Amino acid sequence: SQQGEEDPQALSIQEGENATMNCSYKTSINNLQWYRQNSGRGLVHLILIRSNEREKHSGRLRVTLDTSKKSSSLLITASRAADTASYFCATDETGGNEKLTFGTGTRLTIIP
Amino acid sequence: GAGVSQSPSNKVTEKGKDVELRCDPISGHTALYWYRQRLGQGLEFLIYFQGNSAPDKSGLPSDRFSAERTGESVSTLTIQRTQQEDSAVYLCASSLGLAGDYEQYFGPGTRLTVT
């Protein structure tokens, strides 16, 4: 299986609810990043969390990192229709030659 | 300033033909990455360039794939003798440095369809 795997693969919620997506990975990492992709095109960086950090906030986004469990979660609070997109985690593996390894993504649909 | 641009946005080609995809990174970004994304899948790393260092070609799937970058500017990804399995969106990204500490800025991608 891949280095980064998001869970669930797809998620549909009502507008205003909170959305939680999880990412699991297999190797030691330097940091983990979350990206959003609309309509199968370019990705947009959301947040970067380093291996020595446990939680980070950016606006309505909250990211946690548990290196002992090799997992991260992305929480979007008070979801909006515009949050509909695919969300990917990407890991910078220790000794991984400086490239990001992307997960398979979670497809989030916000129902108005 | 301008973001990462890619051209063409869409390319339809016949099996066996060569294609060239172009990426213009953000000015001043020393690192440039190419990825492939098949329909409904995650991103597959292909190659990266960092300054004047030798590129990391470890993700190129076959010798039909090659890429070049002129200094710290434009990059081209060439696929020779295209096959149907090459059909995908090809994404380019640039960053101020290597992946570990810097976010990547993505272009809109080139959707390649091999018929």
Interface residues (C-beta under 8 A of the other chain):
Chain A: Q2 G4 N30 N31 Q33 Y35 G40 R41 G42 L43 V44 H45 L48 F88 A90 D92 N97 E98 K99 L100 T101 F102 G103 T104 G105
Chain B: V4 Y33 Y35 Q37 L39 Q41 G42 L43 F45 Y48 Q50 D56 S58 G59 V89 L91 A93 L98 A99 G100 D101 E103 Q104 Y105 F106 G107 P108 G109
